[in-house]
Amino acid sequence: MRVWSVEQDQREFADFYAAAWNDCLRIVMVSVADRSLAEDLVAEAFTKAWTSWHKVRALTEPRAWIIRIALNAHVSWWRRHRREVALGSHDHTATISQDPALDDSLVAALRQLPVRQRQVIALRLLLDLDTATTAEMLGTSSSTVTTHLHRAIAALRREIPALDDQELTQ
Amino acid sequence: MNGDHTLTVIRDRLVEVRDSLGEMHPGIPADEIIARARRHRTRRLLVTAGATGVIAVACAGAVAAAQLAGPASPAGTGTNQAGKVFTTAMVRQVARASRIALAHSGHAVISYRDTLGGRLNSSGTEDITFSGQNWNLILHFPPGQEGAEPFVINRVVNGQAYDYFIANHGLRWYHVTGPDAVSSLKIPDPRQLLHELAPAGRFMLVGHTVVGGVRLEQLRARDPRQLPVLNLPGIWPGGHLTALTVWVDGHGVVQKMNMTASQAIVVTSLGGVNPKKLPKNTKVIRLKAGRHRAPAIQEQIKTIHGHKERVITMWLATGSKLAGQVETSTLTVAFQDIGQPQVISAPAHAINVYGRG
């Protein structure tokens, strides 16, 4: 018989929240280039994680789930925001990065990518997951992950040609 | 320049950006995230259950059923959730789904058994049917209790009171026409028992049973003393609940409840004291026996712990004995025909009598 308690789950979730929040927030910040927005998205993703905690806790990499949900939520946020803008176009719509580190041409280019490609970049490059785990977390195949990654890299190269000329950092 | 090189450059630059953001600490504590999730879920449930009629019951029930089954439980293996604690929202949802289902009509059979000092004090069954403002109550008595009738019936139809019992014209229907005819019947509303479905009871899923092909999940209150004791047959106000078990169907609707209440009482022969002389709702806080004086009730105002309190002393007759005993009441309620229309009609040929119901 499997016995579990809410108190035990809460403790486990709180530990995960404390350990993963910073990593998830920074990756989402890089992806959306807005700290306040990233904090909201990550909070929303953690809220959903608690609702589905029995599923999330069993995942190979729960942080990846948080990031994926946060970036999905960003799409919803953007759609809502765009509708509001259509009603009052004088409002300032551009997201503003409060952190100088986010004023990077690569970050700006990353924001232009489709959400799936951004998710692959976030999980493969920033969370350093392998292709198979990334595919598992996104619910897709490894070949699809590879395809998205190549398309993302190609798009970023087109956007920032200077990338090809840069030295590898050691 | 190949793609791998570009990939590495992009990774390094993004990691550099990420790491330059430094260590940050969550502004929202984990408890608040959990509370927010519960609020979201409650709001969803309310929205779902907020639709009208059958849809509301069905949706709310489905959600409650999903919660009963548990998010990680494979279909048909609900017993592996035994020991699962019901959250505040889940308990409230079951109470809400049950109240909605029983809002208009239903049928409940309440069986009670009361023991005092281990000996049977009273027992019986009350069969209650309700439909809107119309009620029908059948009181079944075991042999030897409440006179000669094995049962009596109280009925309220369109604001009129009817009784089926032995009176001047023998055992038959009487239409009682006095001003207090309806209010004096005091037919218990079994839906009051749903007040026991409160989070304070800390309910836990303990298993399931199948009744008539319907699977019922069994919930047990881990802290029944925190739940209110209601004034229903066999349950004395002033005691406390010692056990409460609830059976809930797949729609989250309570089908059966079983509760036990207990209280310690002082039993004595009053020996000539007339308790009717006591002011209403007076709690006797002092009993004295074995004094060489006439039985009497004495009322004094005394200062106890800085507060003026009324102290009622009963002087009992010489030789009276005081004994503490425990009264235990067990009550089982089975809800039936939940939400089904009930036909409660005025009895034909009832004899008009003036009086209380």
Interface residues (C-beta under 8 A of the other chain):
Chain A: M1 R2 V3 W4 S5 V6 E7 Q10 F13 A14 Y17 A18 W21 N22 L25 R26 I27 M29 V30 E39 A43 F46 T47 K48 W50 T51 S52 H54 K55 D99 A101 L102 D104 L106 V107 L110 I121 L125 L126 L149 H150 I153 A154 L156 R157 L163 D164 D165 Q166 L168 T169
Chain B: M1 G3 H5 T6 L7 T8 V9 I10 R11 D12 R13 L14 V15 E16 V17 R18 D19 S20 L21 E23 M24 H25 P26 G27 I28 A30 D31 I33 I34 R36 A37 H40 R41 G70 P71 A72 T79 N80 Q81 A82 G83 K84 V85 T87
